Structure formats: structure tokens, C-alpha cells
């Protein structure tokens, strides 16, 4: 639709016309704010916890365990050098294991959601699939944070959605 | 020819004062839109509706996604 609009604007005499082809789906999924009735507060990105620990593939489980203890979280995300989510490690997966690299203990390719995901849809999914949290990434896979079910349900109640 | 651009370029143009136009129907615009964007639905895009746009400034148009 936007290429046609851009062409139409040119036909109306505008000379500096740019077409943001990926549109507002891309904007919202990158975590940038949107305005309007369905504004940012109704989206997952507004309720994400960003203090969740992360590690690299080569980090040892001992180190991961220390980060979990320091942070009080039970989960750690394995990221690459650009911050893209490669895997997730839960405290239970670490317990009793030798100090191997995170790569060997992680669950690869965890399901993620975009910051622009509607809260009510996310809560519905969490309840249906019995999930306690979902990692939030931008459209290029970069880690944004973790949305917990408690936070999402609480926000939904507050917003009366 | 209109120039296809990505998100980073949109942000740059916005910071330089570009006019941002969502061309989706009004209801979709009212649900959510880019900060500062105005709404001129594609079906209403004519000489009359673009009167409020400045021809000397860049115009960025967008819809929902690539479709």
C-alpha cells in the first residue's frame, strides 16, 4: 500500500518522498513507541523486565550460576555478540552439572515475542500454554528483556483490557 | 522515484523534520501510529488532502508492513 501512496504523492508534485516499506509492524516490533488508542502501554514491550541475566555461549555454568544467585532470577539468556538470543538456561538445568560451557546446557531457540505484541494476546497464550514468562526480542532477534506472566496479568487488570 | 528506506533512516528523517504520513484507514491509524504521524488513507490521497503537507520538506509514507 505505501509504494502506491508514495507514487501518488510524487504524481501530486512532491519531490522528496520516502517509503518506509516495513511499516509500523517493524517500528513496533523493534520496541519503538507508538501513539494512539492502542498505545505502548497495551503492548508487551512496556512491561518487560530488563534485569534478567545473560551470558555468552562460552561462559561456564559456574559463572552462569553466580549471575543467577546475584540477580535473584531463575533463568539466564544466552546471547551472541550482537545481543541476539541463542538459548535459555534455567536454574534446574544447571543443578548438579559440571562446569561446561553454557552452549552445552542451554535450550536452544526459545520462543520469543515482539515488544509490539498485544498484552491480552500474550496473556492468553501464557495461560493456554502454561508459561510463566516469555522473552521479548526485536524483529532481528535482539534481546529486549523478559515478560513475566505475573507482570502481564497485572498490567492487563490495571488497564482493564 | 520514491526511495525505500529502513527504520534507522526514518528516525533520521524524523529528527530532521520530515512529515510522516500513515496511509492506512483511519481506524487503524487511531489504534496506533508512529509518533507525530498524520493520517491520509490511500483511498483519500488527492490534491485536497495533501494541501496540509509542505512540498519543500521530505515526506515519509508507511502502512502496516511490506504488503
gemmi code that builds the backbone of each chain (N, CA, C; Angstrom):
import gemmi

chains = {
    "A": [
        ("UNK", (0.815, -1.210, 0.000), (0.000, 0.000, 0.000), (0.857, 1.274, 0.000)),
        ("UNK", (1.943, 1.279, 0.804), (2.746, 2.503, 0.874), (3.478, 2.825, -0.436)),
        ("UNK", (3.907, 1.811, -1.241), (4.525, 2.177, -2.526), (3.552, 2.937, -3.434)),
        ("UNK", (2.276, 2.537, -3.386), (1.262, 3.243, -4.211), (1.045, 4.654, -3.680)),
        ("UNK", (1.028, 4.786, -2.363), (0.844, 6.120, -1.777), (2.029, 7.024, -2.123)),
        ("UNK", (3.227, 6.435, -2.062), (4.419, 7.228, -2.385), (4.379, 7.674, -3.847)),
        ("UNK", (3.983, 6.754, -4.731), (3.891, 7.104, -6.157), (2.837, 8.181, -6.380)),
        ("UNK", (1.749, 8.077, -5.661), (0.666, 9.068, -5.802), (1.149, 10.448, -5.337)),
        ("UNK", (1.882, 10.465, -4.237), (2.404, 11.746, -3.743), (3.334, 12.383, -4.781)),
        ("UNK", (4.141, 11.563, -5.415), (5.028, 12.104, -6.457), (4.213, 12.671, -7.610)),
        ("UNK", (3.151, 11.959, -7.947), (2.308, 12.453, -9.050), (1.619, 13.759, -8.684)),
        ("UNK", (1.542, 14.036, -7.387), (0.919, 15.283, -6.921), (1.964, 16.387, -6.721)),
        ("UNK", (3.183, 16.103, -7.135), (4.202, 17.157, -7.144), (5.189, 17.150, -5.997)),
        ("UNK", (5.130, 16.141, -5.149), (6.105, 16.066, -4.053), (7.396, 15.427, -4.574)),
        ("UNK", (8.518, 16.042, -4.247), (9.787, 15.574, -4.818), (10.634, 14.767, -3.842)),
        ("UNK", (10.414, 14.934, -2.543), (11.202, 14.172, -1.557), (10.279, 13.184, -0.844)),
        ("UNK", (10.006, 12.086, -1.524), (9.082, 11.097, -0.961), (9.844, 9.820, -0.611)),
        ("UNK", (9.674, 9.389, 0.630), (10.348, 8.185, 1.116), (9.296, 7.160, 1.535)),
        ("UNK", (9.605, 5.905, 1.258), (8.657, 4.834, 1.572), (9.265, 3.924, 2.643)),
        ("UNK", (8.687, 4.000, 3.840), (9.132, 3.110, 4.931), (8.394, 1.789, 4.718)),
        ("UNK", (8.990, 0.932, 3.911), (8.285, -0.258, 3.434), (7.939, -1.254, 4.544)),
        ("UNK", (8.773, -1.333, 5.566), (8.489, -2.310, 6.631), (7.378, -1.836, 7.565)),
        ("UNK", (7.075, -0.537, 7.530), (5.891, -0.001, 8.193), (5.853, -0.098, 9.711)),
        ("UNK", (4.655, 0.133, 10.248), (4.562, 0.221, 11.710), (4.718, -1.132, 12.407)),
        ("UNK", (4.563, -2.220, 11.660), (4.830, -3.531, 12.263), (6.311, -3.607, 12.651)),
        ("UNK", (7.149, -3.128, 11.765), (8.592, -3.120, 12.029), (8.927, -2.146, 13.148)),
        ("UNK", (8.305, -0.985, 13.127), (8.564, 0.049, 14.143), (8.236, -0.503, 15.535)),
        ("UNK", (7.033, -1.050, 15.649), (6.597, -1.557, 16.956), (7.417, -2.755, 17.403)),
        ("UNK", (7.774, -3.625, 16.461), (8.491, -4.837, 16.854), (9.936, -4.557, 17.225)),
        ("UNK", (10.401, -3.364, 16.914), (11.762, -3.006, 17.324), (11.762, -2.362, 18.703)),
        ("UNK", (10.568, -2.204, 19.274), (10.481, -1.639, 20.622), (10.301, -0.140, 20.651)),
        ("UNK", (10.173, 0.482, 19.496), (9.975, 1.934, 19.474), (8.522, 2.263, 19.822)),
        ("UNK", (8.295, 3.406, 20.462), (6.935, 3.715, 20.917), (5.986, 4.066, 19.773)),
        ("UNK", (4.740, 3.717, 19.999), (3.675, 4.097, 19.073), (2.681, 4.949, 19.843)),
        ("UNK", (1.969, 5.795, 19.139), (0.918, 6.593, 19.768), (-0.438, 6.055, 19.335)),
        ("UNK", (-1.489, 6.457, 20.083), (-2.829, 6.063, 19.686), (-3.567, 5.321, 20.777)),
        ("UNK", (-4.813, 4.946, 20.486), (-5.655, 4.274, 21.478), (-5.033, 2.965, 21.939)),
        ("UNK", (-4.404, 2.266, 20.994), (-3.721, 1.009, 21.336), (-2.249, 1.327, 21.543)),
        ("UNK", (-1.958, 2.291, 22.389), (-0.587, 2.775, 22.553), (0.322, 1.781, 23.233)),
        ("UNK", (1.491, 2.242, 23.558), (2.546, 1.343, 24.024), (2.196, 0.588, 25.300)),
        ("UNK", (1.375, 1.182, 26.185), (1.059, 0.523, 27.457), (0.307, -0.792, 27.275)),
        ("UNK", (-0.354, -0.946, 26.145), (-1.114, -2.171, 25.902), (-0.250, -3.244, 25.250)),
        ("UNK", (1.042, -2.959, 25.126), (1.956, -3.865, 24.425), (2.959, -4.490, 25.385)),
        ("UNK", (3.443, -5.637, 24.991), (4.382, -6.371, 25.837), (5.610, -5.540, 26.185)),
        ("UNK", (6.102, -4.778, 25.234), (7.352, -4.043, 25.422), (7.341, -3.090, 26.602)),
        ("UNK", (6.166, -2.619, 26.979), (6.083, -1.638, 28.071), (6.226, -2.303, 29.440)),
        ("UNK", (6.181, -3.619, 29.506), (6.144, -4.310, 30.797), (7.274, -5.332, 30.968)),
        ("UNK", (8.282, -5.148, 30.150), (9.397, -6.086, 30.137), (10.381, -5.812, 31.275)),
        ("UNK", (10.902, -6.875, 31.889), (11.981, -6.736, 32.879), (13.311, -6.833, 32.126)),
        ("UNK", (14.164, -5.871, 32.376), (15.416, -5.846, 31.620), (16.629, -6.248, 32.464)),
        ("UNK", (16.364, -6.652, 33.722), (17.498, -7.000, 34.587), (17.772, -8.505, 34.624)),
        ("UNK", (17.226, -9.230, 33.654), (17.435, -10.680, 33.593), (18.886, -10.952, 33.175)),
        ("UNK", (19.559, -11.889, 33.851), (20.957, -12.137, 33.481), (21.109, -12.758, 32.100)),
        ("UNK", (22.258, -12.497, 31.506), (22.569, -13.128, 30.226), (24.019, -13.576, 30.219)),
        ("UNK", (24.347, -14.429, 29.280), (25.717, -14.924, 29.178), (26.011, -15.216, 27.720)),
        ("UNK", (27.246, -15.613, 27.454), (27.655, -15.982, 26.105), (27.788, -17.495, 26.019)),
        ("UNK", (27.839, -17.993, 24.819), (27.919, -19.442, 24.596), (29.059, -20.099, 25.377)),
        ("UNK", (30.184, -19.378, 25.449), (31.385, -19.983, 26.030), (31.474, -19.820, 27.549)),
        ("UNK", (30.585, -19.044, 28.143), (30.621, -18.853, 29.596), (30.325, -20.174, 30.315)),
        ("UNK", (31.035, -20.401, 31.398), (30.846, -21.645, 32.129), (29.604, -21.621, 33.019)),
        ("UNK", (29.073, -22.785, 33.311), (27.860, -22.864, 34.132), (28.071, -22.306, 35.533)),
        ("UNK", (29.317, -22.435, 36.022), (29.611, -21.874, 37.346), (29.340, -20.365, 37.351)),
        ("UNK", (29.812, -19.713, 36.303), (29.637, -18.270, 36.163), (28.151, -17.919, 35.999)),
        ("UNK", (27.467, -18.721, 35.212), (26.030, -18.500, 34.996), (25.291, -18.606, 36.327)),
        ("UNK", (25.681, -19.614, 37.086), (25.036, -19.857, 38.371), (25.236, -18.661, 39.316)),
        ("UNK", (26.440, -18.113, 39.292), (26.721, -16.931, 40.127), (25.838, -15.756, 39.715)),
        ("UNK", (25.677, -15.582, 38.418), (24.830, -14.479, 37.940), (23.376, -14.665, 38.375)),
        ("UNK", (22.942, -15.903, 38.351), (21.571, -16.176, 38.790), (21.430, -15.860, 40.276)),
        ("UNK", (22.413, -16.286, 41.059), (22.359, -16.030, 42.501), (22.349, -14.533, 42.796)),
        ("UNK", (23.210, -13.798, 42.099), (23.315, -12.352, 42.334), (22.037, -11.627, 41.936)),
        ("UNK", (21.425, -12.090, 40.867), (20.274, -11.360, 40.325), (18.945, -11.774, 40.957)),
        ("UNK", (18.917, -12.994, 41.499), (17.663, -13.492, 42.061), (16.745, -14.105, 41.015)),
        ("UNK", (17.199, -14.154, 39.750), (16.393, -14.783, 38.703), (16.692, -16.286, 38.628)),
        ("UNK", (15.777, -17.024, 38.016), (15.986, -18.455, 37.834), (16.309, -18.808, 36.390)),
        ("UNK", (16.481, -17.799, 35.569), (16.724, -18.063, 34.160), (17.758, -17.090, 33.613)),
        ("UNK", (18.525, -17.586, 32.651), (19.578, -16.764, 32.046), (19.491, -16.955, 30.530)),
        ("UNK", (19.672, -15.872, 29.787), (19.594, -15.975, 28.326), (20.986, -15.962, 27.717)),
        ("UNK", (21.159, -16.849, 26.774), (22.447, -16.939, 26.088), (22.363, -16.076, 24.826)),
        ("UNK", (23.245, -15.080, 24.756), (23.206, -14.119, 23.646), (24.501, -14.183, 22.846)),
        ("UNK", (24.414, -13.803, 21.568), (25.656, -13.682, 20.800), (26.213, -12.272, 20.970)),
        ("UNK", (27.255, -11.947, 20.238), (27.926, -10.664, 20.446), (27.057, -9.474, 20.048)),
        ("UNK", (25.998, -9.729, 19.247), (25.095, -8.617, 18.874), (23.869, -8.540, 19.794)),
        ("UNK", (23.824, -9.459, 20.755), (22.683, -9.446, 21.668), (21.518, -10.290, 21.190)),
        ("UNK", (21.752, -11.104, 20.162), (20.684, -11.963, 19.629), (20.533, -13.203, 20.522)),
        ("UNK", (19.285, -13.560, 20.811), (19.020, -14.702, 21.699), (19.329, -16.025, 20.999)),
        ("UNK", (20.218, -16.803, 21.619), (20.562, -18.111, 21.069), (19.951, -19.240, 21.892)),
        ("UNK", (19.763, -18.978, 23.180), (19.229, -20.035, 24.028), (18.860, -19.516, 25.403)),
        ("UNK", (18.359, -20.432, 26.212), (17.926, -20.082, 27.565), (18.369, -21.187, 28.515)),
        ("UNK", (18.818, -20.792, 29.676), (19.223, -21.783, 30.682), (18.450, -21.525, 31.965)),
        ("UNK", (17.778, -22.552, 32.449), (17.065, -22.443, 33.715), (17.932, -22.978, 34.842)),
        ("UNK", (17.649, -22.536, 36.060), (18.454, -22.976, 37.205), (18.440, -24.499, 37.350)),
        ("UNK", (17.305, -25.096, 37.040), (17.199, -26.552, 37.205), (18.129, -27.306, 36.247)),
        ("UNK", (18.380, -26.699, 35.069), (19.255, -27.348, 34.085), (20.707, -27.326, 34.524)),
        ("UNK", (21.018, -26.420, 35.453), (22.395, -26.254, 35.898), (22.709, -27.151, 37.093)),
        ("UNK", (21.678, -27.331, 37.912), (21.883, -28.039, 39.189), (22.591, -29.388, 38.993)),
        ("UNK", (23.655, -29.563, 39.722), (24.341, -30.853, 39.698), (25.215, -31.099, 38.483)),
        ("UNK", (25.320, -30.118, 37.580), (26.120, -30.357, 36.379), (27.541, -29.860, 36.564)),
        ("UNK", (28.455, -30.459, 35.807), (29.837, -29.962, 35.856), (29.903, -28.624, 35.130)),
        ("UNK", (31.052, -27.947, 35.265), (31.189, -26.592, 34.742), (31.470, -26.591, 33.231)),
        ("UNK", (30.448, -26.929, 32.457), (30.604, -26.951, 30.994), (30.177, -25.590, 30.429)),
        ("UNK", (30.508, -25.292, 29.162), (30.060, -24.034, 28.573), (28.532, -23.967, 28.491)),
        ("UNK", (28.008, -22.732, 28.554), (26.557, -22.530, 28.513), (25.929, -23.196, 27.288)),
        ("UNK", (26.668, -23.217, 26.205), (26.156, -23.805, 24.955), (25.682, -25.239, 25.150)),
        ("UNK", (26.351, -25.963, 26.039), (26.013, -27.386, 26.239), (24.803, -27.579, 27.137)),
        ("UNK", (24.451, -26.548, 27.885), (23.347, -26.708, 28.843), (22.092, -25.960, 28.425)),
        ("UNK", (22.223, -25.094, 27.413), (21.069, -24.237, 27.078), (20.016, -24.995, 26.273)),
        ("UNK", (18.801, -24.475, 26.374), (17.742, -24.906, 25.473), (17.794, -23.943, 24.303)),
        ("UNK", (18.149, -24.439, 23.115), (18.327, -23.507, 22.003), (16.994, -23.010, 21.432)),
        ("UNK", (17.042, -21.817, 20.828), (15.897, -21.280, 20.088), (14.620, -21.148, 20.873)),
        ("UNK", (14.652, -20.518, 22.057), (13.397, -20.381, 22.809), (12.381, -19.524, 22.049)),
        ("UNK", (11.096, -19.809, 22.290), (10.040, -18.991, 21.677), (10.139, -17.574, 22.206)),
        ("UNK", (9.940, -16.614, 21.343), (10.018, -15.208, 21.750), (8.800, -14.457, 21.236)),
        ("UNK", (8.602, -13.275, 21.796), (7.553, -12.384, 21.288), (8.189, -11.026, 21.000)),
        ("UNK", (7.477, -10.201, 20.233), (7.961, -8.864, 19.909), (7.437, -7.872, 20.953)),
        ("UNK", (8.130, -6.751, 21.125), (7.640, -5.728, 22.055), (6.241, -5.226, 21.676)),
        ("UNK", (5.902, -5.332, 20.402), (4.606, -4.812, 19.946), (3.464, -5.806, 20.143)),
        ("UNK", (3.748, -6.979, 20.672), (2.684, -7.973, 20.879), (1.635, -7.424, 21.850)),
        ("UNK", (0.363, -7.657, 21.549), (-0.707, -7.164, 22.427), (-0.717, -7.978, 23.723)),
        ("UNK", (-0.794, -7.245, 24.837), (-0.765, -7.901, 26.154), (-1.836, -8.974, 26.283)),
        ("UNK", (-3.040, -8.648, 25.841), (-4.122, -9.619, 26.032), (-3.849, -10.910, 25.255)),
        ("UNK", (-3.218, -10.787, 24.076), (-2.879, -11.984, 23.293), (-1.773, -12.784, 23.988)),
        ("UNK", (-0.817, -12.058, 24.569), (0.298, -12.729, 25.238), (-0.194, -13.473, 26.481)),
        ("UNK", (-1.044, -12.815, 27.262), (-1.562, -13.450, 28.474), (-2.372, -14.696, 28.106)),
        ("UNK", (-3.147, -14.564, 27.069), (-3.949, -15.713, 26.617), (-3.031, -16.888, 26.262)),
        ("UNK", (-1.961, -16.563, 25.577), (-1.003, -17.612, 25.184), (-0.311, -18.218, 26.403)),
        ("UNK", (0.085, -17.349, 27.335), (0.756, -17.858, 28.539), (-0.161, -18.781, 29.322)),
        ("UNK", (-1.421, -18.406, 29.409), (-2.375, -19.235, 30.157), (-2.645, -20.550, 29.422)),
        ("UNK", (-2.787, -20.452, 28.117), (-3.081, -21.644, 27.317), (-1.926, -22.636, 27.344)),
        ("UNK", (-0.698, -22.105, 27.261), (0.478, -22.974, 27.183), (1.157, -23.163, 28.554)),
        ("UNK", (0.520, -22.607, 29.570), (1.046, -22.702, 30.933), (2.492, -22.200, 31.036)),
        ("UNK", (2.723, -21.012, 30.501), (4.053, -20.406, 30.524), (4.128, -19.395, 31.657)),
        ("UNK", (5.281, -19.322, 32.304), (5.434, -18.345, 33.380), (6.098, -17.058, 32.891)),
        ("UNK", (6.707, -17.128, 31.720), (7.340, -15.926, 31.165), (7.627, -16.149, 29.686)),
        ("UNK", (7.880, -15.048, 28.989), (8.285, -15.140, 27.581), (9.355, -14.083, 27.316)),
        ("UNK", (10.441, -14.492, 26.661), (11.447, -13.492, 26.306), (10.950, -12.591, 25.176)),
        ("UNK", (11.352, -11.344, 25.255), (10.944, -10.362, 24.245), (12.175, -9.972, 23.438)),
        ("UNK", (12.050, -10.065, 22.137), (13.157, -9.659, 21.263), (12.632, -8.720, 20.194)),
        ("UNK", (13.543, -7.942, 19.609), (13.162, -7.134, 18.456), (13.021, -8.060, 17.254)),
        ("UNK", (12.583, -7.502, 16.138), (12.344, -8.338, 14.959), (13.627, -8.984, 14.437)),
        ("UNK", (14.789, -8.420, 14.769), (16.033, -9.055, 14.318), (16.616, -9.995, 15.373)),
        ("UNK", (15.831, -10.297, 16.404), (16.241, -11.296, 17.395), (17.003, -10.752, 18.589)),
        ("UNK", (17.209, -9.444, 18.630), (17.965, -8.860, 19.746), (17.141, -8.887, 21.027)),
        ("UNK", (17.803, -9.327, 22.096), (17.124, -9.465, 23.384), (16.710, -8.112, 23.957)),
        ("UNK", (15.452, -8.005, 24.344), (14.952, -6.781, 24.984), (14.797, -7.017, 26.482)),
        ("UNK", (14.229, -8.159, 26.848), (14.016, -8.472, 28.254), (13.032, -9.623, 28.386)),
        ("UNK", (12.501, -9.766, 29.587), (11.597, -10.886, 29.861), (10.257, -10.356, 30.347)),
        ("UNK", (9.199, -10.870, 29.778), (7.861, -10.522, 30.254), (7.361, -11.675, 31.113)),
        ("UNK", (7.113, -11.405, 32.400), (6.614, -12.473, 33.264), (5.087, -12.497, 33.204)),
        ("UNK", (4.562, -13.657, 33.472), (3.105, -13.800, 33.437), (2.441, -12.931, 34.507)),
        ("UNK", (3.090, -12.875, 35.681), (2.536, -12.046, 36.755), (2.449, -10.580, 36.340)),
        ("UNK", (3.518, -10.072, 35.727), (3.517, -8.679, 35.278), (2.469, -8.454, 34.196)),
        ("UNK", (2.404, -9.399, 33.263), (1.480, -9.238, 32.135), (0.025, -9.272, 32.615)),
        ("UNK", (-0.280, -10.216, 33.511), (-1.651, -10.304, 34.019), (-2.007, -9.079, 34.859)),
        ("UNK", (-1.022, -8.626, 35.649), (-1.250, -7.436, 36.476), (-1.512, -6.203, 35.623)),
        ("UNK", (-0.720, -6.042, 34.575), (-0.887, -4.882, 33.694), (-2.241, -4.935, 32.993)),
        ("UNK", (-2.618, -6.127, 32.605), (-3.895, -6.302, 31.911), (-5.062, -5.906, 32.821)),
        ("UNK", (-4.956, -6.292, 34.103), (-6.003, -5.925, 35.069), (-6.039, -4.406, 35.257)),
        ("UNK", (-4.868, -3.804, 35.372), (-4.800, -2.357, 35.593), (-5.359, -1.582, 34.414)),
        ("UNK", (-5.047, -2.080, 33.227), (-5.510, -1.393, 32.017), (-6.959, -1.745, 31.708)),
        ("UNK", (-7.489, -2.740, 32.426), (-8.864, -3.207, 32.215), (-9.114, -3.536, 30.762)),
        ("UNK", (-8.180, -4.302, 30.174), (-8.324, -4.674, 28.754), (-9.146, -5.950, 28.614)),
    ],
    "B": [
        ("UNK", (11.448, 8.847, -8.455), (11.049, 7.574, -7.832), (11.088, 7.690, -6.309)),
        ("UNK", (10.046, 7.264, -5.615), (10.101, 7.240, -4.146), (11.259, 6.352, -3.688)),
        ("UNK", (11.854, 6.723, -2.583), (13.024, 5.991, -2.095), (12.621, 5.067, -0.940)),
        ("UNK", (12.809, 3.750, -1.104), (12.527, 2.846, 0.022), (13.547, 3.064, 1.134)),
        ("UNK", (13.092, 3.133, 2.363), (14.010, 3.365, 3.474), (13.714, 2.407, 4.628)),
        ("UNK", (14.701, 2.273, 5.498), (14.524, 1.412, 6.670), (14.262, 2.263, 7.917)),
        ("UNK", (14.115, 1.580, 9.038), (13.731, 2.238, 10.293), (14.736, 3.307, 10.734)),
        ("UNK", (16.010, 2.989, 10.583), (17.028, 3.955, 11.019), (16.933, 5.251, 10.213)),
        ("UNK", (16.683, 5.090, 8.918), (16.570, 6.282, 8.060), (15.300, 7.064, 8.404)),
        ("UNK", (14.239, 6.349, 8.755), (13.004, 7.036, 9.168), (13.295, 7.897, 10.393)),
        ("UNK", (13.983, 7.303, 11.371), (14.295, 8.051, 12.595), (15.140, 9.288, 12.283)),
        ("UNK", (16.072, 9.123, 11.377), (16.931, 10.253, 10.997), (16.093, 11.348, 10.325)),
        ("UNK", (15.240, 10.939, 9.393), (14.409, 11.929, 8.697), (13.445, 12.618, 9.664)),
        ("UNK", (12.913, 11.833, 10.609), (12.006, 12.431, 11.600), (12.734, 13.487, 12.423)),
        ("UNK", (13.977, 13.177, 12.803), (14.727, 14.141, 13.619), (15.076, 15.393, 12.812)),
        ("UNK", (15.040, 15.248, 11.497), (15.339, 16.401, 10.636), (14.069, 17.142, 10.207)),
        ("UNK", (12.940, 16.707, 10.749), (11.699, 17.435, 10.482), (10.848, 16.907, 9.349)),
        ("UNK", (11.060, 15.660, 8.947), (10.236, 15.099, 7.866), (8.775, 14.987, 8.300)),
        ("UNK", (7.904, 15.019, 7.329), (6.473, 14.815, 7.581), (6.205, 13.314, 7.421)),
        ("UNK", (5.514, 12.737, 8.392), (5.281, 11.294, 8.373), (3.791, 11.045, 8.171)),
        ("UNK", (3.483, 10.228, 7.182), (2.077, 10.015, 6.808), (1.740, 8.529, 6.826)),
        ("UNK", (0.770, 8.162, 7.669), (0.263, 6.786, 7.634), (-0.880, 6.745, 6.631)),
        ("UNK", (-0.828, 5.767, 5.720), (-1.825, 5.733, 4.637), (-2.863, 4.634, 4.838)),
        ("UNK", (-2.877, 4.045, 6.041), (-3.895, 3.038, 6.356), (-5.223, 3.729, 6.687)),
        ("UNK", (-6.321, 2.983, 6.707), (-7.607, 3.587, 7.076), (-7.574, 4.209, 8.476)),
        ("UNK", (-8.471, 5.158, 8.705), (-8.460, 5.942, 9.937), (-8.481, 5.091, 11.216)),
        ("UNK", (-9.315, 4.037, 11.233), (-9.438, 3.226, 12.452), (-8.098, 2.609, 12.832)),
        ("UNK", (-7.359, 2.172, 11.840), (-6.050, 1.559, 12.128), (-5.057, 2.606, 12.606)),
        ("UNK", (-5.154, 3.784, 12.035), (-4.300, 4.891, 12.483), (-4.632, 5.243, 13.933)),
        ("UNK", (-5.915, 5.298, 14.246), (-6.304, 5.679, 15.609), (-5.855, 4.642, 16.636)),
        ("UNK", (-5.816, 3.384, 16.246), (-5.320, 2.335, 17.151), (-3.872, 2.592, 17.525)),
        ("UNK", (-3.063, 2.831, 16.529), (-1.643, 3.101, 16.792), (-0.982, 3.657, 15.543)),
        ("UNK", (-0.059, 4.546, 15.777), (0.688, 5.144, 14.662), (2.047, 5.627, 15.153)),
        ("UNK", (2.923, 5.900, 14.222), (4.243, 6.415, 14.583), (4.091, 7.775, 15.245)),
        ("UNK", (4.983, 8.092, 16.189), (4.877, 9.392, 16.867), (4.872, 10.548, 15.879)),
        ("UNK", (3.862, 11.390, 16.012), (3.785, 12.589, 15.178), (3.239, 12.373, 13.780)),
        ("UNK", (2.891, 11.126, 13.456), (2.398, 10.865, 12.094), (0.993, 11.434, 11.916)),
        ("UNK", (0.699, 11.867, 10.696), (-0.671, 12.240, 10.379), (-1.277, 11.128, 9.529)),
        ("UNK", (-2.572, 11.160, 9.345), (-3.250, 10.092, 8.609), (-3.894, 10.626, 7.336)),
        ("UNK", (-3.448, 10.098, 6.221), (-4.162, 10.328, 4.954), (-4.315, 8.946, 4.310)),
        ("UNK", (-5.495, 8.329, 4.478), (-5.697, 6.996, 3.903), (-5.456, 7.007, 2.386)),
        ("UNK", (-4.888, 5.939, 1.882), (-4.565, 5.864, 0.450), (-5.763, 6.231, -0.422)),
        ("UNK", (-6.936, 5.742, -0.034), (-8.122, 5.995, -0.857), (-8.521, 7.467, -0.886)),
        ("UNK", (-7.985, 8.247, 0.056), (-8.339, 9.675, 0.114), (-7.189, 10.573, -0.335)),
        ("UNK", (-6.144, 9.951, -0.843), (-4.926, 10.709, -1.172), (-5.131, 11.484, -2.478)),
        ("UNK", (-5.539, 12.742, -2.367), (-5.747, 13.575, -3.559), (-5.226, 14.989, -3.287)),
        ("UNK", (-5.392, 15.867, -4.261), (-4.845, 17.231, -4.127), (-5.379, 17.939, -2.884)),
        ("UNK", (-6.635, 17.701, -2.614), (-7.267, 18.360, -1.463), (-6.632, 17.910, -0.148)),
        ("UNK", (-6.470, 16.584, 0.013), (-5.972, 16.049, 1.280), (-4.496, 16.356, 1.528)),
        ("UNK", (-3.739, 16.573, 0.465), (-2.304, 16.829, 0.692), (-2.013, 18.319, 0.846)),
        ("UNK", (-3.067, 19.103, 0.883), (-2.866, 20.548, 0.991), (-2.107, 20.930, 2.275)),
        ("UNK", (-2.284, 20.157, 3.317), (-1.619, 20.459, 4.582), (-0.148, 20.064, 4.629)),
        ("UNK", (0.301, 19.339, 3.621), (1.709, 18.913, 3.607), (2.571, 19.962, 2.904)),
        ("UNK", (3.768, 20.152, 3.432), (4.687, 21.121, 2.815), (5.511, 20.419, 1.738)),
        ("UNK", (5.485, 20.985, 0.558), (6.189, 20.343, -0.559), (7.702, 20.431, -0.443)),
        ("UNK", (8.199, 21.392, 0.285), (9.644, 21.573, 0.402), (10.297, 20.674, 1.441)),
        ("UNK", (9.474, 19.938, 2.209), (10.030, 19.056, 3.247), (9.839, 17.594, 2.839)),
        ("UNK", (10.746, 16.747, 3.281), (10.588, 15.316, 2.959), (9.284, 14.752, 3.535)),
        ("UNK", (8.724, 13.791, 2.814), (7.521, 13.099, 3.289), (7.839, 11.608, 3.372)),
        ("UNK", (7.575, 11.025, 4.533), (7.750, 9.576, 4.714), (6.363, 8.945, 4.780)),
        ("UNK", (6.092, 7.992, 3.904), (4.809, 7.292, 3.974), (5.038, 5.870, 4.460)),
        ("UNK", (4.037, 5.338, 5.135), (4.140, 3.945, 5.591), (2.750, 3.372, 5.747)),
        ("UNK", (2.682, 2.016, 5.758), (1.428, 1.343, 6.104), (1.762, 0.335, 7.202)),
        ("UNK", (1.203, -0.878, 7.154), (1.464, -1.795, 8.263), (2.787, -2.548, 8.084)),
        ("UNK", (2.943, -3.161, 6.900), (4.199, -3.861, 6.635), (4.435, -3.885, 5.125)),
        ("UNK", (5.141, -4.877, 4.654), (5.538, -4.909, 3.236), (4.371, -5.073, 2.269)),
        ("UNK", (3.234, -5.530, 2.765), (2.140, -5.860, 1.843), (1.564, -4.620, 1.178)),
    ],
}
model = gemmi.Model(1)
for chain_id, residues in chains.items():
    chain = gemmi.Chain(chain_id)
    for i, (resn, *xyz) in enumerate(residues, 1):
        res = gemmi.Residue()
        res.name, res.seqid = resn, gemmi.SeqId(i, " ")
        for name, pos in zip(("N", "CA", "C"), xyz):
            atom = gemmi.Atom()
            atom.name, atom.element = name, gemmi.Element(name[0])
            atom.pos, atom.b_iso = gemmi.Position(*pos), 0.0
            res.add_atom(atom)
        chain.add_residue(res)
    model.add_chain(chain)
structure = gemmi.Structure()
structure.add_model(model)
structure.setup_entities()
